[in-house]
Amino acid sequence: MERQKLRIGIIGLGIISDAHVEGAAAMAEIATVTAVCDIDETKASTVAQRFGATVYTDYRRLLDEAEVDLVDIILPHNLHYPVAMYALERGKHVLLEKPLTIDPAEGLALIERARAMGVQFSVAENTRFVTAYVEAEKLLRAHALGDIYQIRTLIAGSEVERLKNPHPWKAKKIGSGGGVLMDAAPHTFYLLKWLFGEVATLQAFHSQLVPASEVEDNAIVIGRMASGATFTLQFTFTAESPWTERLEIYGTTGALIIDQIANPPAIVYRGTEDFYGTPLAGVPYDPVHWKYNSILDETKDFIQTVWDSGVPKVDPADAHYGLLMIEKAYVSARSGQPIAFAELAKSGE
Ligand SMILES: NC(=O)c1ccc[n+]([C@@H]2O[C@H](COP(=O)([O-])OP(=O)(O)OC[C@H]3O[C@@H](n4cnc5c(N)ncnc54)[C@H](O)[C@@H]3O)[C@@H](O)[C@H]2O)c1
């Protein structure tokens, strides 16, 4: 007998949902979208028509009534916890957009509930699927840059319009849980944990250039990894450039510089005389689609993982770790003090 396809519910059909919807559509051999939900019924209807899915404007009704095995949640940050918890409690597999939650304790509660229910749960952390980072991981695992001494990252783009014209949640603390740190730093702390391990110390600084909003729009976090490497992480919502991410890794035998809007986007350098470097193989120049494609791939991967009863590539525990770093970065920015994690663990804070 032919196996029944996975039935997918998509909740939240805003700006970034396109890549999730296309990801689900691309898995038509094993999955089908049966229900969609947005408080904006027009948005929900448009997507529903494409799949012949049922339209909901209340996520509770979707989760109580619709026949769905897997839900993809793409909502404002303050809704991540209640909606994901509601879905997990009803035994659904859940893919949840970043950040895991606003409050780390709630993030942990989701992870525990998923475990207790025996369902698959992952955070849509597209970083894990960005081609340049996947190739960087191969270099690092092969120790091809030697011991790593310094790491620099940047996430830059503009949210000025959404911050200025009071967006329903982006510019509001209650909806977003914070500004550029809460929004962008989950990607970077995930990247650090995935490629370099744990953070030992950090100190953060943030500022707000768009007065109409309630949240910080620029931030810098500096610190040291447990490995000894130092790091500088920069985040801006006020860069009038295409959205980009930079990653610079400096090791004892070489350096790798990635910038998604540079051409080529990833170059390996071998020493001070290697002026032109060597483009990192397998990383296409695609300033328009690099992020979209990574979100598409993460969605496809999660659906396939549920189908195969496998283990999702993004462990939500790593997203939770990032959230703890963000929480401490806010504490540091407010107090003006650095934070050392080994000492925190010892003191039980
Ligand atoms: N991985 C990435 O690179 C990336 C990029 C952008 C956004 N995101 C994340 O995706 C999520 C959504 O971001 P966005 O930019 O698409 O936001 P958005 O505001 O464009 O979309 C949110 C959608 O949720 C709907 N909504 C709000 N409350 C609802 C409710 N109670 N029930 C059902 N629908 C509701 C809104 O009508 C809207 O369509 C956020 O968590 C954000 O951080 C991730």
The ligand as a Tripos MOL2 file, in Angstrom:
@<TRIPOS>MOLECULE
LIG
   44    48     1     0     0
SMALL
NO_CHARGES

@<TRIPOS>ATOM
      1 N1         15.8590   32.8380    8.5450 N.am      1 LIG1
      2 C1         15.8870   34.1000    8.1570 C.2       1 LIG1
      3 O1         16.8490   34.5630    7.5970 O.2       1 LIG1
      4 C2         14.6950   34.9640    8.4230 C.ar      1 LIG1
      5 C3         14.4940   36.1260    7.6570 C.ar      1 LIG1
      6 C4         13.3740   36.9080    7.9400 C.ar      1 LIG1
      7 C5         12.5040   36.5440    8.9490 C.ar      1 LIG1
      8 N2         12.7590   35.4320    9.6900 N.ar      1 LIG1
      9 C6         11.8770   35.0630   10.8010 C.3       1 LIG1
     10 O2         10.6060   34.6590   10.2920 O.3       1 LIG1
     11 C7          9.5870   35.0670   11.1820 C.3       1 LIG1
     12 C8          8.5770   35.9260   10.4390 C.3       1 LIG1
     13 O3          9.2380   37.0510    9.9020 O.3       1 LIG1
     14 P1          8.6090   37.8890    8.6820 P.3       1 LIG1
     15 O4          9.6310   38.8990    8.3310 O.co2     1 LIG1
     16 O5          8.0880   36.9610    7.6350 O.co2     1 LIG1
     17 O6          7.4170   38.6090    9.4350 O.3       1 LIG1
     18 P2          6.0860   39.2540    8.8260 P.3       1 LIG1
     19 O7          5.5960   40.2540    9.7750 O.co2     1 LIG1
     20 O8          6.2960   39.6470    7.3960 O.co2     1 LIG1
     21 O9          5.1000   38.0030    8.8050 O.3       1 LIG1
     22 C9          4.4380   37.5030    9.9370 C.3       1 LIG1
     23 C10         3.0900   36.9520    9.4960 C.3       1 LIG1
     24 O10         2.4360   36.4060   10.6410 O.3       1 LIG1
     25 C11         1.0600   36.7680   10.5760 C.3       1 LIG1
     26 N3          0.5080   36.7080   11.9230 N.ar      1 LIG1
     27 C12         0.7010   37.5730   12.9530 C.ar      1 LIG1
     28 N4          0.0450   37.1480   14.0490 N.ar      1 LIG1
     29 C13        -0.5470   35.9810   13.7140 C.ar      1 LIG1
     30 C14        -1.3550   35.0380   14.4240 C.ar      1 LIG1
     31 N5         -1.7040   35.2250   15.6930 N.pl3     1 LIG1
     32 N6         -1.7960   33.9410   13.7600 N.ar      1 LIG1
     33 C15        -1.4850   33.7430   12.4640 C.ar      1 LIG1
     34 N7         -0.7280   34.6050   11.7260 N.ar      1 LIG1
     35 C16        -0.2650   35.6920   12.3660 C.ar      1 LIG1
     36 C17         1.0590   38.1830    9.9950 C.3       1 LIG1
     37 O11        -0.1870   38.5320    9.4570 O.3       1 LIG1
     38 C18         2.1550   38.0410    8.9310 C.3       1 LIG1
     39 O12         1.6350   37.6260    7.6860 O.3       1 LIG1
     40 C19        10.2960   35.7550   12.3420 C.3       1 LIG1
     41 O13        10.5370   34.8260   13.3470 O.3       1 LIG1
     42 C20        11.6010   36.2300   11.7360 C.3       1 LIG1
     43 O14        12.6630   36.3850   12.6690 O.3       1 LIG1
     44 C21        13.8200   34.6350    9.4210 C.ar      1 LIG1
@<TRIPOS>BOND
     1     1     2 1
     2     2     3 2
     3     2     4 1
     4     4     5 ar
     5     4    44 ar
     6     5     6 ar
     7     6     7 ar
     8     7     8 ar
     9     8     9 1
    10     8    44 ar
    11     9    10 1
    12     9    42 1
    13    10    11 1
    14    11    12 1
    15    11    40 1
    16    12    13 1
    17    13    14 1
    18    14    15 2
    19    14    16 1
    20    14    17 1
    21    17    18 1
    22    18    19 2
    23    18    20 1
    24    18    21 1
    25    21    22 1
    26    22    23 1
    27    23    24 1
    28    23    38 1
    29    24    25 1
    30    25    26 1
    31    25    36 1
    32    26    27 ar
    33    26    35 ar
    34    27    28 ar
    35    28    29 ar
    36    29    30 ar
    37    29    35 ar
    38    30    31 1
    39    30    32 ar
    40    32    33 ar
    41    33    34 ar
    42    34    35 ar
    43    36    37 1
    44    36    38 1
    45    38    39 1
    46    40    41 1
    47    40    42 1
    48    42    43 1
@<TRIPOS>SUBSTRUCTURE
     1 LIG1         1 GROUP 0 **** ****
